[in-house]
Amino acid sequence: CNNIMIIIIIDRQQQQKTQARRSRSSNMAITRRRQRGNLLFSTAAVLALLSAAIPHNQSICRADDVVVAESSPDADVAAADVTDLLEEAIGAASVADAVVDDLDDKTSEKEDSSSVAEETTPEEDMDKLLNTLGEEGILSQEQPVAASAEAAAEGDTADQVEEEEQQAQSAPVQSGPFIDLFGDVLLSLEMVDETHAQVHQHYTNEALSGKKVVGLYFSADWCGPCRQFTPDLVNFYDKMNARRGKKDEFEIVWVSRCRSVDDFGQYFTHMKWLALPPQEAMGQRGQYLGEKYKVKSIPTLVLLDEIGNVITTDARNKIPMDKAGIGFPWRSPMSILISTLLPRSLRLLVKSQLDGVFDAIRGTIGKKTVGGGFLSKFREALAGKVGGQR
């Protein structure tokens, strides 16, 4: 809008200058014509005065009844002087006319050239305007012309590609049980004000570092019981993370069952914990997690320990019965004993070794055989026993 207003102002100024030049040219032409008329009138008046001042000393003779005018020598001299003066005056008037015509021609040529110069294309006018604004400092360097804008856009694209490559190169190599479950990235949401929010990405291992209990919350915005349970879970989440000596040891990862990304974003504003990216939660990973933990209905809250073993799959029903969280996270006595006697590193090593053995056996036998089903059940039973579930 500022550029358009500047163009309009400059165009009006040019029109005013053109009208002023034409007005001055016409006034000069009229003045010159008046001067030429005054010069001719003055010349005629001088000639009339000179002719009146000449003495008429002529004698008339009759010869054969023919009248012959015979002028005197003084009269001839005076007539000759008058003739010379008349010729000089006529010559001066002719010279004046020629000078005036020449000036008129030059003035008209200048007007034509100025009008031709003014009849430029819009592109030339825009280039001239941009150059003028650049020279006057009105147009900043952040508003380049079209060519420089394209170059800047190409430069920005190259910078973005380079930045993405650097981020890909600088991204840490992550491994562990939570990477297998959730992937490399988790999301969090920060409310900027009452109507605006900002989503942040976190590396999974960094986001879950130091957490003793990790919950998987299967929920959706279209589910009435989910909308009723979510506020209670928020209060319970805050209460457990504010306990003395166990501050911020509890984290939840929301596995969305929403039907669109917009619904995901709106429902996420009611939560304070992490979430799987919507394309992951509504894709194969979300389906895999639902099958792994046998999610038949929502809301469902599954609690895992620090190495990914299942503590309970029924936390959704335990929270209403223990709102103060006295028994949280509701471990079995065997699980408490194992977690107390065995350090985290040893439990994680045992779990990874068991997972590797069962994966190798499943790959050899196949999922469709009877042994595949048996191995699956045996693996779940053994994992539950190691975690203290059975």
Salt bridges, closest charged atoms under 4 A:
ASP97 OD1 - ARG36 NE 3.30
ASP101 OD1 - ARG36 NH1 3.73
ASP102 OD2 - LYS106 NZ 3.62
ASP104 OD1 - ARG32 NH1 3.69
GLU118 OE2 - ARG21 NH2 2.62
GLU190 OE1 - HIS200 NE2 2.80
ASP193 OD1 - HIS196 ND1 3.02
ASP238 OD2 - LYS272 NZ 2.82
GLU280 OE1 - ARG285 NE 2.80
GLU306 OE1 - LYS212 NZ 3.73
GLU306 OE1 - ARG344 NE 3.71
GLU306 OE2 - ARG347 NH2 2.82
ASP355 OD2 - LYS351 NZ 3.27
ASP355 OD1 - ARG379 NH2 3.03
ASP359 OD1 - ARG362 NH1 3.71
ASP359 OD1 - ARG379 NH1 3.63
GLU380 OE2 - LYS294 NZ 3.26
